[in-house]
Amino acid sequence: SVAASKPKTMQEATEMATGLMDKKIHTYMERQAANKRKFEDTSRNNQGRQQPPKRQDVARAYAA
C-alpha cells in the first residue's frame, strides 16, 4: 500500500512512522534468523571434515 507523503494529523504521522518501523524491524529479524540458520547449517556440515593437524616431525625424518 502507498502511504500519503503528507499526513493530515500528527497522529497519522505517528501511526505511519510506527508502522514503517515495525515493518523494518520485522524484516531485519527475519533476515537475522535466516542468517543464523544458515550459519548453524554450515557449522553442522563442517563437523568431522576438518583436516588432521600436520606433523612437523615428518619433514625432520626426510631431512635426516
PQR file with spaces between the fields and no chain letter, atoms N, CA, C, O and H, PARSE charges and radii, in Angstrom:
ATOM       1  N    SER     1       0.836   -1.183    0.000 -0.4000 1.5000
ATOM       2  CA   SER     1       0.000    0.000    0.000 -0.0000 2.0000
ATOM       3  C    SER     1       0.879    1.244    0.000  0.5500 1.7000
ATOM       4  O    SER     1       1.995    1.250    0.519 -0.5500 1.4000
ATOM       5  N    VAL     2       0.340    2.283   -0.594 -0.4000 1.5000
ATOM       6  CA   VAL     2       1.073    3.540   -0.697 -0.0000 2.0000
ATOM       7  C    VAL     2       0.584    4.469    0.392  0.5500 1.7000
ATOM       8  O    VAL     2      -0.618    4.701    0.513 -0.5500 1.4000
ATOM       9  H    VAL     2      -0.567    2.278   -1.016  0.4000 1.0000
ATOM      10  N    ALA     3       1.500    5.007    1.191 -0.4000 1.5000
ATOM      11  CA   ALA     3       1.145    5.931    2.268 -0.0000 2.0000
ATOM      12  C    ALA     3       1.255    7.357    1.752  0.5500 1.7000
ATOM      13  O    ALA     3       2.112    7.659    0.922 -0.5500 1.4000
ATOM      14  H    ALA     3       2.477    4.818    1.093  0.4000 1.0000
ATOM      15  N    ALA     4       0.394    8.223    2.240 -0.4000 1.5000
ATOM      16  CA   ALA     4       0.443    9.632    1.855 -0.0000 2.0000
ATOM      17  C    ALA     4       1.741   10.244    2.370  0.5500 1.7000
ATOM      18  O    ALA     4       2.181    9.961    3.484 -0.5500 1.4000
ATOM      19  H    ALA     4      -0.302    7.978    2.915  0.4000 1.0000
ATOM      20  N    SER     5       2.341   11.085    1.540 -0.4000 1.5000
ATOM      21  CA   SER     5       3.597   11.697    1.962 -0.0000 2.0000
ATOM      22  C    SER     5       3.365   12.831    2.951  0.5500 1.7000
ATOM      23  O    SER     5       4.270   13.194    3.703 -0.5500 1.4000
ATOM      24  H    SER     5       1.984   11.315    0.634  0.4000 1.0000
ATOM      25  N    LYS     6       2.153   13.397    2.954 -0.4000 1.5000
ATOM      26  CA   LYS     6       1.829   14.472    3.897 -0.0000 2.0000
ATOM      27  C    LYS     6       0.601   14.064    4.711  0.5500 1.7000
ATOM      28  O    LYS     6      -0.527   14.338    4.301 -0.5500 1.4000
ATOM      29  H    LYS     6       1.419   13.102    2.343  0.4000 1.0000
ATOM      30  N    PRO     7       0.804   13.421    5.846 -0.5600 1.5000
ATOM      31  CA   PRO     7      -0.341   13.022    6.671  0.2800 2.0000
ATOM      32  C    PRO     7      -1.087   14.251    7.189  0.5500 1.7000
ATOM      33  O    PRO     7      -0.500   15.317    7.379 -0.5500 1.4000
ATOM      34  N    LYS     8      -2.396   14.080    7.415 -0.4000 1.5000
ATOM      35  CA   LYS     8      -3.243   15.209    7.814 -0.0000 2.0000
ATOM      36  C    LYS     8      -3.044   15.583    9.275  0.5500 1.7000
ATOM      37  O    LYS     8      -3.097   16.763    9.622 -0.5500 1.4000
ATOM      38  H    LYS     8      -2.872   13.214    7.261  0.4000 1.0000
ATOM      39  N    THR     9      -2.820   14.613   10.120 -0.4000 1.5000
ATOM      40  CA   THR     9      -2.690   14.915   11.547 -0.0000 2.0000
ATOM      41  C    THR     9      -1.386   14.341   12.080  0.5500 1.7000
ATOM      42  O    THR     9      -0.741   13.497   11.458 -0.5500 1.4000
ATOM      43  H    THR     9      -2.777   13.655    9.839  0.4000 1.0000
ATOM      44  N    MET    10      -1.032   14.832   13.245 -0.4000 1.5000
ATOM      45  CA   MET    10       0.182   14.323   13.885 -0.0000 2.0000
ATOM      46  C    MET    10       0.014   12.856   14.252  0.5500 1.7000
ATOM      47  O    MET    10       0.978   12.093   14.199 -0.5500 1.4000
ATOM      48  H    MET    10      -1.556   15.518   13.750  0.4000 1.0000
ATOM      49  N    GLN    11      -1.191   12.453   14.620 -0.4000 1.5000
ATOM      50  CA   GLN    11      -1.438   11.053   14.969 -0.0000 2.0000
ATOM      51  C    GLN    11      -1.238   10.165   13.744  0.5500 1.7000
ATOM      52  O    GLN    11      -0.678    9.074   13.855 -0.5500 1.4000
ATOM      53  H    GLN    11      -1.975   13.073   14.663  0.4000 1.0000
ATOM      54  N    GLU    12      -1.695   10.626   12.570 -0.4000 1.5000
ATOM      55  CA   GLU    12      -1.480    9.844   11.350 -0.0000 2.0000
ATOM      56  C    GLU    12       0.013    9.707   11.054  0.5500 1.7000
ATOM      57  O    GLU    12       0.477    8.643   10.643 -0.5500 1.4000
ATOM      58  H    GLU    12      -2.149   11.512   12.480  0.4000 1.0000
ATOM      59  N    ALA    13       0.748   10.776   11.264 -0.4000 1.5000
ATOM      60  CA   ALA    13       2.192   10.727   11.028 -0.0000 2.0000
ATOM      61  C    ALA    13       2.852    9.741   11.981  0.5500 1.7000
ATOM      62  O    ALA    13       3.726    8.972   11.582 -0.5500 1.4000
ATOM      63  H    ALA    13       0.371   11.639   11.599  0.4000 1.0000
ATOM      64  N    THR    14       2.433    9.766   13.234 -0.4000 1.5000
ATOM      65  CA   THR    14       2.994    8.857   14.232 -0.0000 2.0000
ATOM      66  C    THR    14       2.658    7.413   13.891  0.5500 1.7000
ATOM      67  O    THR    14       3.518    6.536   13.974 -0.5500 1.4000
ATOM      68  H    THR    14       1.722   10.391   13.559  0.4000 1.0000
ATOM      69  N    GLU    15       1.410    7.164   13.508 -0.4000 1.5000
ATOM      70  CA   GLU    15       0.997    5.802   13.150 -0.0000 2.0000
ATOM      71  C    GLU    15       1.749    5.301   11.925  0.5500 1.7000
ATOM      72  O    GLU    15       2.153    4.140   11.866 -0.5500 1.4000
ATOM      73  H    GLU    15       0.712    7.876   13.441  0.4000 1.0000
ATOM      74  N    MET    16       1.936    6.192   10.939 -0.4000 1.5000
ATOM      75  CA   MET    16       2.656    5.796    9.737 -0.0000 2.0000
ATOM      76  C    MET    16       4.115    5.469   10.079  0.5500 1.7000
ATOM      77  O    MET    16       4.651    4.462    9.617 -0.5500 1.4000
ATOM      78  H    MET    16       1.609    7.135   10.987  0.4000 1.0000
ATOM      79  N    ALA    17       4.748    6.311   10.881 -0.4000 1.5000
ATOM      80  CA   ALA    17       6.140    6.072   11.269 -0.0000 2.0000
ATOM      81  C    ALA    17       6.263    4.787   12.081  0.5500 1.7000
ATOM      82  O    ALA    17       7.204    4.016   11.892 -0.5500 1.4000
ATOM      83  H    ALA    17       4.312    7.129   11.257  0.4000 1.0000
ATOM      84  N    THR    18       5.318    4.558   12.980 -0.4000 1.5000
ATOM      85  CA   THR    18       5.339    3.339   13.794 -0.0000 2.0000
ATOM      86  C    THR    18       5.193    2.105   12.913  0.5500 1.7000
ATOM      87  O    THR    18       5.900    1.115   13.096 -0.5500 1.4000
ATOM      88  H    THR    18       4.553    5.184   13.134  0.4000 1.0000
ATOM      89  N    GLY    19       4.273    2.172   11.958 -0.4000 1.5000
ATOM      90  CA   GLY    19       4.070    1.050   11.046 -0.0000 2.0000
ATOM      91  C    GLY    19       5.301    0.755   10.209  0.5500 1.7000
ATOM      92  O    GLY    19       5.670   -0.403   10.015 -0.5500 1.4000
ATOM      93  H    GLY    19       3.698    2.977   11.809  0.4000 1.0000
ATOM      94  N    LEU    20       5.940    1.817    9.710 -0.4000 1.5000
ATOM      95  CA   LEU    20       7.141    1.623    8.902 -0.0000 2.0000
ATOM      96  C    LEU    20       8.285    1.032    9.728  0.5500 1.7000
ATOM      97  O    LEU    20       9.016    0.163    9.253 -0.5500 1.4000
ATOM      98  H    LEU    20       5.640    2.758    9.868  0.4000 1.0000
ATOM      99  N    MET    21       8.434    1.502   10.948 -0.4000 1.5000
ATOM     100  CA   MET    21       9.487    0.959   11.814 -0.0000 2.0000
ATOM     101  C    MET    21       9.202   -0.490   12.181  0.5500 1.7000
ATOM     102  O    MET    21      10.119   -1.310   12.231 -0.5500 1.4000
ATOM     103  H    MET    21       7.840    2.208   11.334  0.4000 1.0000
ATOM     104  N    ASP    22       7.935   -0.812   12.438 -0.4000 1.5000
ATOM     105  CA   ASP    22       7.573   -2.203   12.735 -0.0000 2.0000
ATOM     106  C    ASP    22       7.928   -3.106   11.562  0.5500 1.7000
ATOM     107  O    ASP    22       8.468   -4.197   11.747 -0.5500 1.4000
ATOM     108  H    ASP    22       7.190   -0.146   12.397  0.4000 1.0000
ATOM     109  N    LYS    23       7.620   -2.642   10.348 -0.4000 1.5000
ATOM     110  CA   LYS    23       7.923   -3.429    9.156 -0.0000 2.0000
ATOM     111  C    LYS    23       9.431   -3.606    9.005  0.5500 1.7000
ATOM     112  O    LYS    23       9.905   -4.694    8.678 -0.5500 1.4000
ATOM     113  H    LYS    23       7.181   -1.756   10.197  0.4000 1.0000
ATOM     114  N    LYS    24      10.184   -2.530    9.243 -0.4000 1.5000
ATOM     115  CA   LYS    24      11.640   -2.592    9.130 -0.0000 2.0000
ATOM     116  C    LYS    24      12.228   -3.572   10.146  0.5500 1.7000
ATOM     117  O    LYS    24      13.088   -4.384    9.807 -0.5500 1.4000
ATOM     118  H    LYS    24       9.799   -1.645    9.508  0.4000 1.0000
ATOM     119  N    ILE    25      11.762   -3.491   11.385 -0.4000 1.5000
ATOM     120  CA   ILE    25      12.274   -4.373   12.439 -0.0000 2.0000
ATOM     121  C    ILE    25      11.918   -5.825   12.144  0.5500 1.7000
ATOM     122  O    ILE    25      12.734   -6.724   12.352 -0.5500 1.4000
ATOM     123  H    ILE    25      11.063   -2.831   11.661  0.4000 1.0000
ATOM     124  N    HIS    26      10.698   -6.053   11.660 -0.4000 1.5000
ATOM     125  CA   HIS    26      10.261   -7.414   11.334 -0.0000 2.0000
ATOM     126  C    HIS    26      11.142   -8.005   10.228  0.5500 1.7000
ATOM     127  O    HIS    26      11.568   -9.157   10.316 -0.5500 1.4000
ATOM     128  H    HIS    26      10.036   -5.323   11.491  0.4000 1.0000
ATOM     129  N    THR    27      11.412   -7.212    9.189 -0.4000 1.5000
ATOM     130  CA   THR    27      12.261   -7.675    8.094 -0.0000 2.0000
ATOM     131  C    THR    27      13.669   -7.968    8.588  0.5500 1.7000
ATOM     132  O    THR    27      14.272   -8.970    8.203 -0.5500 1.4000
ATOM     133  H    THR    27      11.066   -6.276    9.117  0.4000 1.0000
ATOM     134  N    TYR    28      14.194   -7.091    9.443 -0.4000 1.5000
ATOM     135  CA   TYR    28      15.537   -7.277    9.995 -0.0000 2.0000
ATOM     136  C    TYR    28      15.613   -8.567   10.810  0.5500 1.7000
ATOM     137  O    TYR    28      16.572   -9.328   10.680 -0.5500 1.4000
ATOM     138  H    TYR    28      13.704   -6.277    9.756  0.4000 1.0000
ATOM     139  N    MET    29      14.608   -8.814   11.646 -0.4000 1.5000
ATOM     140  CA   MET    29      14.610  -10.013   12.479 -0.0000 2.0000
ATOM     141  C    MET    29      14.511  -11.279   11.625  0.5500 1.7000
ATOM     142  O    MET    29      15.152  -12.285   11.930 -0.5500 1.4000
ATOM     143  H    MET    29      13.829   -8.196   11.752  0.4000 1.0000
ATOM     144  N    GLU    30      13.715  -11.233   10.561 -0.4000 1.5000
ATOM     145  CA   GLU    30      13.623  -12.390    9.669 -0.0000 2.0000
ATOM     146  C    GLU    30      14.974  -12.670    9.017  0.5500 1.7000
ATOM     147  O    GLU    30      15.391  -13.824    8.914 -0.5500 1.4000
ATOM     148  H    GLU    30      13.194  -10.416   10.313  0.4000 1.0000
ATOM     149  N    ARG    31      15.652  -11.621    8.581 -0.4000 1.5000
ATOM     150  CA   ARG    31      16.951  -11.785    7.939 -0.0000 2.0000
ATOM     151  C    ARG    31      17.971  -12.348    8.923  0.5500 1.7000
ATOM     152  O    ARG    31      18.762  -13.219    8.563 -0.5500 1.4000
ATOM     153  H    ARG    31      15.313  -10.684    8.665  0.4000 1.0000
ATOM     154  N    GLN    32      17.959  -11.860   10.154 -0.4000 1.5000
ATOM     155  CA   GLN    32      18.880  -12.357   11.175 -0.0000 2.0000
ATOM     156  C    GLN    32      18.628  -13.840   11.453  0.5500 1.7000
ATOM     157  O    GLN    32      19.571  -14.619   11.593 -0.5500 1.4000
ATOM     158  H    GLN    32      17.316  -11.152   10.446  0.4000 1.0000
ATOM     159  N    ALA    33      17.354  -14.225   11.531 -0.4000 1.5000
ATOM     160  CA   ALA    33      17.021  -15.630   11.788 -0.0000 2.0000
ATOM     161  C    ALA    33      17.492  -16.513   10.632  0.5500 1.7000
ATOM     162  O    ALA    33      18.002  -17.611   10.855 -0.5500 1.4000
ATOM     163  H    ALA    33      16.588  -13.593   11.417  0.4000 1.0000
ATOM     164  N    ALA    34      17.321  -16.035    9.402 -0.4000 1.5000
ATOM     165  CA   ALA    34      17.763  -16.810    8.241 -0.0000 2.0000
ATOM     166  C    ALA    34      19.281  -16.958    8.243  0.5500 1.7000
ATOM     167  O    ALA    34      19.801  -18.031    7.938 -0.5500 1.4000
ATOM     168  H    ALA    34      16.907  -15.143    9.220  0.4000 1.0000
ATOM     169  N    ASN    35      19.989  -15.891    8.583 -0.4000 1.5000
ATOM     170  CA   ASN    35      21.452  -15.963    8.631 -0.0000 2.0000
ATOM     171  C    ASN    35      21.918  -16.907    9.728  0.5500 1.7000
ATOM     172  O    ASN    35      22.899  -17.631    9.553 -0.5500 1.4000
ATOM     173  H    ASN    35      19.566  -15.019    8.831  0.4000 1.0000
ATOM     174  N    LYS    36      21.221  -16.903   10.854 -0.4000 1.5000
ATOM     175  CA   LYS    36      21.593  -17.790   11.958 -0.0000 2.0000
ATOM     176  C    LYS    36      21.408  -19.253   11.547  0.5500 1.7000
ATOM     177  O    LYS    36      22.266  -20.094   11.817 -0.5500 1.4000
ATOM     178  H    LYS    36      20.425  -16.316   10.996  0.4000 1.0000
ATOM     179  N    ARG    37      20.279  -19.547   10.892 -0.4000 1.5000
ATOM     180  CA   ARG    37      20.051  -20.919   10.428 -0.0000 2.0000
ATOM     181  C    ARG    37      21.128  -21.325    9.429  0.5500 1.7000
ATOM     182  O    ARG    37      21.641  -22.444    9.479 -0.5500 1.4000
ATOM     183  H    ARG    37      19.583  -18.863   10.673  0.4000 1.0000
ATOM     184  N    LYS    38      21.467  -20.415    8.526 -0.4000 1.5000
ATOM     185  CA   LYS    38      22.485  -20.700    7.521 -0.0000 2.0000
ATOM     186  C    LYS    38      23.830  -20.979    8.190  0.5500 1.7000
ATOM     187  O    LYS    38      24.536  -21.909    7.800 -0.5500 1.4000
ATOM     188  H    LYS    38      21.051  -19.507    8.486  0.4000 1.0000
ATOM     189  N    PHE    39      24.187  -20.182    9.189 -0.4000 1.5000
ATOM     190  CA   PHE    39      25.447  -20.375    9.907 -0.0000 2.0000
ATOM     191  C    PHE    39      25.445  -21.710   10.642  0.5500 1.7000
ATOM     192  O    PHE    39      26.437  -22.439   10.610 -0.5500 1.4000
ATOM     193  H    PHE    39      23.614  -19.426    9.506  0.4000 1.0000
ATOM     194  N    GLU    40      24.333  -22.036   11.306 -0.4000 1.5000
ATOM     195  CA   GLU    40      24.260  -23.292   12.053 -0.0000 2.0000
ATOM     196  C    GLU    40      24.352  -24.487   11.115  0.5500 1.7000
ATOM     197  O    GLU    40      24.995  -25.483   11.445 -0.5500 1.4000
ATOM     198  H    GLU    40      23.527  -21.444   11.332  0.4000 1.0000
ATOM     199  N    ASP    41      23.714  -24.398    9.944 -0.4000 1.5000
ATOM     200  CA   ASP    41      23.798  -25.489    8.976 -0.0000 2.0000
ATOM     201  C    ASP    41      25.227  -25.660    8.484  0.5500 1.7000
ATOM     202  O    ASP    41      25.706  -26.784    8.336 -0.5500 1.4000
ATOM     203  H    ASP    41      23.192  -23.589    9.676  0.4000 1.0000
ATOM     204  N    THR    42      25.903  -24.559    8.232 -0.4000 1.5000
ATOM     205  CA   THR    42      27.285  -24.620    7.767 -0.0000 2.0000
ATOM     206  C    THR    42      28.174  -25.231    8.835  0.5500 1.7000
ATOM     207  O    THR    42      29.032  -26.059    8.530 -0.5500 1.4000
ATOM     208  H    THR    42      25.515  -23.645    8.352  0.4000 1.0000
ATOM     209  N    SER    43      27.977  -24.831   10.078 -0.4000 1.5000
ATOM     210  CA   SER    43      28.781  -25.371   11.172 -0.0000 2.0000
ATOM     211  C    SER    43      28.542  -26.867   11.325  0.5500 1.7000
ATOM     212  O    SER    43      29.483  -27.630   11.546 -0.5500 1.4000
ATOM     213  H    SER    43      27.279  -24.158   10.325  0.4000 1.0000
ATOM     214  N    ARG    44      27.301  -27.282   11.211 -0.4000 1.5000
ATOM     215  CA   ARG    44      26.959  -28.692   11.370 -0.0000 2.0000
ATOM     216  C    ARG    44      27.559  -29.513   10.227  0.5500 1.7000
ATOM     217  O    ARG    44      28.021  -30.633   10.447 -0.5500 1.4000
ATOM     218  H    ARG    44      26.537  -26.662   11.032  0.4000 1.0000
ATOM     219  N    ASN    45      27.555  -28.964    9.010 -0.4000 1.5000
ATOM     220  CA   ASN    45      28.085  -29.704    7.865 -0.0000 2.0000
ATOM     221  C    ASN    45      29.600  -29.823    7.906  0.5500 1.7000
ATOM     222  O    ASN    45      30.160  -30.753    7.325 -0.5500 1.4000
ATOM     223  H    ASN    45      27.180  -28.054    8.832  0.4000 1.0000
ATOM     224  N    ASN    46      30.264  -28.912    8.573 -0.4000 1.5000
ATOM     225  CA   ASN    46      31.725  -28.940    8.612 -0.0000 2.0000
ATOM     226  C    ASN    46      32.272  -29.829    9.717  0.5500 1.7000
ATOM     227  O    ASN    46      33.476  -30.084    9.753 -0.5500 1.4000
ATOM     228  H    ASN    46      29.810  -28.156    9.046  0.4000 1.0000
ATOM     229  N    GLN    47      31.439  -30.299   10.604 -0.4000 1.5000
ATOM     230  CA   GLN    47      31.933  -31.143   11.687 -0.0000 2.0000
ATOM     231  C    GLN    47      32.444  -32.461   11.117  0.5500 1.7000
ATOM     232  O    GLN    47      31.808  -33.061   10.250 -0.5500 1.4000
ATOM     233  H    GLN    47      30.461  -30.091   10.576  0.4000 1.0000
ATOM     234  N    GLY    48      33.573  -32.897   11.600 -0.4000 1.5000
ATOM     235  CA   GLY    48      34.119  -34.172   11.162 -0.0000 2.0000
ATOM     236  C    GLY    48      34.881  -34.100    9.862  0.5500 1.7000
ATOM     237  O    GLY    48      35.454  -35.104    9.438 -0.5500 1.4000
ATOM     238  H    GLY    48      34.090  -32.409   12.304  0.4000 1.0000
ATOM     239  N    ARG    49      34.910  -32.962    9.217 -0.4000 1.5000
ATOM     240  CA   ARG    49      35.603  -32.833    7.941 -0.0000 2.0000
ATOM     241  C    ARG    49      36.862  -31.981    8.058  0.5500 1.7000
ATOM     242  O    ARG    49      37.409  -31.534    7.050 -0.5500 1.4000
ATOM     243  H    ARG    49      34.445  -32.146    9.561  0.4000 1.0000
ATOM     244  N    GLN    50      37.307  -31.763    9.253 -0.4000 1.5000
ATOM     245  CA   GLN    50      38.498  -30.948    9.436 -0.0000 2.0000
ATOM     246  C    GLN    50      39.732  -31.768    9.102  0.5500 1.7000
ATOM     247  O    GLN    50      39.782  -32.974    9.341 -0.5500 1.4000
ATOM     248  H    GLN    50      36.863  -32.125   10.072  0.4000 1.0000
ATOM     249  N    GLN    51      40.719  -31.092    8.547 -0.4000 1.5000
ATOM     250  CA   GLN    51      41.956  -31.779    8.213 -0.0000 2.0000
ATOM     251  C    GLN    51      42.721  -32.095    9.492  0.5500 1.7000
ATOM     252  O    GLN    51      42.725  -31.300   10.433 -0.5500 1.4000
ATOM     253  H    GLN    51      40.678  -30.112    8.353  0.4000 1.0000
ATOM     254  N    PRO    52      43.360  -33.243    9.523 -0.5600 1.5000
ATOM     255  CA   PRO    52      44.163  -33.565   10.711  0.2800 2.0000
ATOM     256  C    PRO    52      45.352  -32.612   10.792  0.5500 1.7000
ATOM     257  O    PRO    52      45.812  -32.105    9.769 -0.5500 1.4000
ATOM     258  N    PRO    53      45.844  -32.370   11.982 -0.5600 1.5000
ATOM     259  CA   PRO    53      46.998  -31.472   12.111  0.2800 2.0000
ATOM     260  C    PRO    53      48.217  -32.064   11.408  0.5500 1.7000
ATOM     261  O    PRO    53      48.454  -33.271   11.451 -0.5500 1.4000
ATOM     262  N    LYS    54      48.978  -31.195   10.767 -0.4000 1.5000
ATOM     263  CA   LYS    54      50.158  -31.661   10.036 -0.0000 2.0000
ATOM     264  C    LYS    54      51.280  -31.975   11.020  0.5500 1.7000
ATOM     265  O    LYS    54      51.455  -31.298   12.033 -0.5500 1.4000
ATOM     266  H    LYS    54      48.786  -30.214   10.732  0.4000 1.0000
ATOM     267  N    ARG    55      52.007  -32.984   10.703 -0.4000 1.5000
ATOM     268  CA   ARG    55      53.109  -33.384   11.583 -0.0000 2.0000
ATOM     269  C    ARG    55      54.387  -32.685   11.133  0.5500 1.7000
ATOM     270  O    ARG    55      54.775  -32.757    9.967 -0.5500 1.4000
ATOM     271  H    ARG    55      51.866  -33.534    9.880  0.4000 1.0000
ATOM     272  N    GLN    56      55.010  -32.032   12.047 -0.4000 1.5000
ATOM     273  CA   GLN    56      56.250  -31.342   11.719 -0.0000 2.0000
ATOM     274  C    GLN    56      57.435  -32.295   11.718  0.5500 1.7000
ATOM     275  O    GLN    56      58.435  -32.047   11.044 -0.5500 1.4000
ATOM     276  H    GLN    56      54.695  -31.974   12.994  0.4000 1.0000
ATOM     277  N    ASP    57      57.328  -33.377   12.466 -0.4000 1.5000
ATOM     278  CA   ASP    57      58.470  -34.285   12.548 -0.0000 2.0000
ATOM     279  C    ASP    57      58.621  -35.136   11.289  0.5500 1.7000
ATOM     280  O    ASP    57      59.648  -35.798   11.142 -0.5500 1.4000
ATOM     281  H    ASP    57      56.516  -33.578   13.013  0.4000 1.0000
ATOM     282  N    VAL    58      57.657  -35.151   10.379 -0.4000 1.5000
ATOM     283  CA   VAL    58      57.797  -35.891    9.122 -0.0000 2.0000
ATOM     284  C    VAL    58      58.884  -35.243    8.280  0.5500 1.7000
ATOM     285  O    VAL    58      59.700  -35.935    7.671 -0.5500 1.4000
ATOM     286  H    VAL    58      56.822  -34.613   10.499  0.4000 1.0000
ATOM     287  N    ALA    59      58.895  -33.919    8.245 -0.4000 1.5000
ATOM     288  CA   ALA    59      59.927  -33.211    7.490 -0.0000 2.0000
ATOM     289  C    ALA    59      61.299  -33.487    8.086  0.5500 1.7000
ATOM     290  O    ALA    59      62.280  -33.603    7.352 -0.5500 1.4000
ATOM     291  H    ALA    59      58.232  -33.357    8.740  0.4000 1.0000
ATOM     292  N    ARG    60      61.378  -33.592    9.379 -0.4000 1.5000
ATOM     293  CA   ARG    60      62.659  -33.894   10.028 -0.0000 2.0000
ATOM     294  C    ARG    60      63.149  -35.292    9.640  0.5500 1.7000
ATOM     295  O    ARG    60      64.350  -35.501    9.468 -0.5500 1.4000
ATOM     296  H    ARG    60      60.582  -33.498    9.976  0.4000 1.0000
ATOM     297  N    ALA    61      62.232  -36.243    9.501 -0.4000 1.5000
ATOM     298  CA   ALA    61      62.617  -37.606    9.152 -0.0000 2.0000
ATOM     299  C    ALA    61      63.202  -37.658    7.744  0.5500 1.7000
ATOM     300  O    ALA    61      64.165  -38.385    7.502 -0.5500 1.4000
ATOM     301  H    ALA    61      61.256  -36.073    9.641  0.4000 1.0000
ATOM     302  N    TYR    62      62.624  -36.887    6.804 -0.4000 1.5000
ATOM     303  CA   TYR    62      63.144  -36.870    5.443 -0.0000 2.0000
ATOM     304  C    TYR    62      64.476  -36.130    5.356  0.5500 1.7000
ATOM     305  O    TYR    62      65.319  -36.452    4.518 -0.5500 1.4000
ATOM     306  H    TYR    62      61.841  -36.297    7.001  0.4000 1.0000
ATOM     307  N    ALA    63      64.657  -35.147    6.218 -0.4000 1.5000
ATOM     308  CA   ALA    63      65.897  -34.362    6.193 -0.0000 2.0000
ATOM     309  C    ALA    63      67.078  -35.171    6.720  0.5500 1.7000
ATOM     310  O    ALA    63      68.220  -34.890    6.357 -0.5500 1.4000
ATOM     311  H    ALA    63      63.973  -34.886    6.898  0.4000 1.0000
ATOM     312  N    ALA    64      66.836  -36.147    7.547 -0.4000 1.5000
ATOM     313  CA   ALA    64      67.926  -36.887    8.185 -0.0000 2.0000
ATOM     314  C    ALA    64      68.557  -37.902    7.283  0.5500 1.7000
ATOM     315  O    ALA    64      69.488  -38.597    7.691 -0.5500 1.4000
ATOM     316  H    ALA    64      65.908  -36.375    7.842  0.4000 1.0000
